[in-house]
């Protein structure tokens, strides 16, 4: 069984932080509210991951950061977010 090291956890936190900084909300007025809801969920889980990391709870921190990034990818797939980075998001270039 592999361990979640602080370095591995920080790698995923950094990736999600970068992704959060690159997100642009859709301009489709009908979808903006849903996009904001999903982005808020992602930011909350990102914050939770930092909280758990600082407590030394790497398992819950890792789970939270993966949820945070999954919400971003879901938003991209649903076209709630506009992105152009296939290394950070589930998009085709």
N, C-alpha and C positions, 0 to 999 in steps of 0.2 A: 504494500500500500504506500502510495506517495504522500508526503507531507506537504501542507501548504506553508511554504516558507514566507517570511516577511518580504523577501525580494520578489517572489512570484506574485504575491498579493499586490505589492506596490506597482508591479508592471501592469496589471489589469486595472488598477485604480488610475494610473497615468493614462492608459489608453482611453478609458471612459471619460476622464477629464478632458482630454483632447477632443473626443467626439462631441461632448456637450458644448464645447466652445465653437465647434464647426456647424452645429445644427442651425438651420434656417426654417422657420415655420412657413407652411404653404400660404399662398396668397388667396387660395380659394376660401371665400368668406363662410361657406357652409361647413368647412372643416377646421377652421381656426380654433374653435372651442375645444374640439376633441384633441387637436394637436397640442394645445396648451395643457390639457389634462395629462396626456401621456408624457410630455416633457416634465411636468411637475412630479409625476410618479418617479421618473428616472432620477431627477435631482434629489428627491427624498431618499431613494435607495442608495444613491451615491453618498449622501450625507451619513446614512446609516452605516455604510461600509467603513467610512472614516471613524465613526464612533466606535464600532466593534474593533477595528484595528487598534485604536488607541487603548482599548481595554485589554488587548492581547488575545481577543477572541477571533482568531484568523479564519475559523470555519464559517462563522456567521458573516464576517466581513467579506469573505470570498463569495458566499451565496448572495449577499446584498449587491455586490458589484456586478455580478452576473445578471441579476434581475435588472439593474439599472441599464446595462448595455442592451439587454433583450428588449426593453421598452423602446429604446432608440431604434433598434433594428426593425421592430414591429411598425413603428411610425414611418420609417423609410419605406417599408414594403407597402404600407397602406397609403403612401403618398401624402402623409401629413407633414413630413419633413422633406426639405430639399437639400440634398447633399451630392457631392461629386468626389467621393473618396472610397474606393472599393477595398482599401486596406483597413479602414475603420468601420465600415458599414456593409451590410448585405445588399450591395448594388452592383449592377454591371456597368462597366465603363463604356 
